[in-house]
Amino acid sequence: MNPKLAADNATNYPRSSLEKPRVTLTLLIDLDNTLLDNDMDKFIPAYIQALGKQMAPYTDTRKLAPVMMAATQNMFTNTDPRRTLKEAFDPDFYPKLGITETEVRPTLTQFYDEVFPDLKTVAQSRPEAQTLIETAFARGWRVAIATSPLFPQAAIQHRLNWAGVPAQKYPYAIIPSFESFHFTKPNPAYFAELLGRFGWPRGATVMVGNDADHDIRGAQLIGIPTFWISNGQPYPEGFPAPSASGKLEDLIPWLDATPENQLLPDYTSPSAITAVMTGIPAALAALTDNLSPETWLHQPTENEWSLTEIACHQRDVEREINLPRLQKMINSLNPFIPGIDSDAWAKERGYQSQDGPAALHDFVTARMETLNLLNSLTPEDWQRSAQHAIFGPTNLREIASIIASHDRLHIRQVYALT
C-alpha cells in the first residue's frame, strides 16, 4: 500500500484548549455579501441587461432572462459527478435561444473581459474583508473561495477584484467556477468537491458565509463548522444554528478563542458520508482531466502507486468490496464481513499496465450504483448490523464511513500526483 495511506485524522479527537494556538486552518469563504457587498436583487437584473445588449445581434433577448433562470436551475439540481455545471447549463440555454455556443463564444469572451467589469458599480468592497484575507494568509492558513460556481471563472475573478482581494495577489487554494465544478451550494457534495480539489486538508476547517441555507445548512450537512456573517440581520428561522455568528471582523477573534477540537469537521453522519462519496469522484475527474500518459504512469517512488494504479484500485474495491458489502448488509441479517487484502491486487492484477482514465471512468460508474443504494436507505437501514472480521461488531453507517475515509485518503494522494 502507498505509504501516504495512513490513518485519516480528520475526525474529532478531543484536544486541550490550553495547547498552543493552531497554525493550520482551512477557511472556506463565501464571496457575495460575505467578502463583497453585492445585492443579488440589483446585480442579477443589471447582469442580464448588460448580457442582453451583448447578445442582441444573435437572439431575441426577451427570452434571455427566463431561459437563463431555467438553465441555472439545472445546475442547482445536478447530482451527477460525471457532468460539470456548464454541461448541465448549456443544453438548456443555447438551443432555446436558437444559437450555438460556438457561434457566440467570441462575443461572450468579450463580454466577460470588457463589459462585465463595469458591473462593479452595483457592488461595494468591504475593507474588513481585505483585512481578513491579509490576516489569514499572514498566518499561513489555507483559504478557498467557497462561492456558488454558477458563473464562468472570469466573472468570479472580477468579483474578487471588486472586493479588493484579487486572485493575482492572494494564492487561494481553489476558486470554483461552472466550467470545472459539478455541484453548487447548498448541495453538501459541493463542499466535498471543493475540499477534494485542493487535497482535502486535515485539521480545523470552517465555512464562512452569509446565507443560512447555502452556506450554513449546506456545510453542516457534511459536518463542517460554520460562521454566519449576520450583516446586521437576525438569523432566519427554520435553519440549523451556525457554530458562531457575527460581523466579518468578529471571525478572527472567534477563531482565536475557539478550541481546535470544536473546529474539526465530523464526516460521519449519513448526509456527510453520501456527500463525500459523491463529491470526490467529481474532484477526481477535474484533477485528472487532460493529463499526459506519462503523468498517469508516474510513480514517485518504487513503493508508491501511480495515478493509474490508484484508479484501478478504486475501481476494483468499489466493484468487489464496497458495493457487495453494503448490499449484503441490506439483504442479510447481521452478516459476516470478511477482511480482504485489496492492496495486493496492484501487482497481482498488473494495474500499472492498465488504462488509467478508463479505470477511473469505470470507478465512477460503479460508484453511481453505490450512491443509488445509499440514497435509497432509511434511517433504520443505516443502523443495520454486521460482524466484521477485523473490526468486530459494526453497522452499515460505520462501513460506509470507512469507504468515505478511504476516498479522502486517495484524493490526497491524487492531488499530490497532479
C-alpha positions, 0 to 999 in steps of 0.5 A: 500500500502507498505509504501516504495511506495512513490513518485519516485524522480528520475526525474529532479527537478531543484536544486541550484548549490550553495547547498552543494556538493552531497554525493550520486552518482551512477557511472556506469563504463565501464571496457575495455579501460575505467578502463583497457587498453585492445585492443579488436583487440589483446585480442579477437584473443589471447582469442580464441587461448588460448580457442582453445588449451583448447578445442582441445581434444573435437572439431575441433577448426577451427570452434571455432572462427566463431561459437563463433562470431555467438553465441555472436551475439545472445546475442547482439540481445536478447530482451527477459527478460525471457532468460539470455545471456548464454541461448541465447549463448549456443544453438548456440555454443555447438551443432555446435561444436558437444559437450555438455556443460556438457561434457566440463564444467570441462575443461572450469572451468579450463580454466577460473581459470588457463589459462585465467589469463595469458591473462593479458599480452595483457592488461595494468592497468591504475593507474588513474583508481585505483585512481578513484575507491579509490576516489569514494568509499572514498566518499561513492558513489555507483559504478557498473561495467557497462561492456558488460556481454558477458563473464562468471563472472570469466573472468570479475573478472580477468579483474578487477584484471588486472586493479588493482581494484579487486572485493575482495577489492572494494564492487561494487554494481553489476558486470554483467556477461552472466550467470545472465544478459539478455541484453548487451550494447548498448541495453538501457534495459541493463542499466535498468537491471543493475540499477534494480539489485542493487535497482535502486538508486535515485539521480545523476547517470552517465555512464562512458565509452569509446565507443560512441555507447555502452556506450554513445548512449546506456545510453542516450537512457534511459536518463542517463548522460554520460562521454566519456573517449576520450583516446586521440581520437576525438569523432566519428561522427554520435553519440549523444554528451556525457554530458562531455568528457575527460581523466579518471582523468578529471571525478572527477573534472567534477563531482565536478563542475557539478550541481546535477540537470544536473546529474539526469537521465530523464526516460521519453522519449519513448526509456527510458520508453520501456527500463525500462519496459523491463529491470526490469522484467529481474532484477526481475527474477535474484533477485528472482531466487532460493529463499526459500518459506519462503523468498517469504512469508516474510513480514517485517512488518504487513503493508508491502507486501511480495515478493509474494504479490508484484508479484501478484500485478504486475501481476494483474495491468499489466493484468487489468490496464496497458495493457487495458489502453494503448490499449484503448488509441490506439483504442479510441479517447481521452478516459476516464481513470478511477482511480482504487484502485489496492492496495486493491486487496492484501487482497481482492484477498488473494495474500499472499496465492498465488504462488509467482514465478508463479505470477511473471512468469505470470507478465512477460508474460503479460508484453511481450504483453505490450512491443509488443504494445509499440514497435509497436507505432509511434511517433504520437501514443505516443502523443495520448490523454486521460482524466484521472480521477485523473490526468486530461488531459494526453497522452499515453507517460505520462501513460506509464511513470507512469507504468515505475515509478511504476516498479522502485518503486517495484524493490526497494522494491524487492531488499530490500526483497532479 
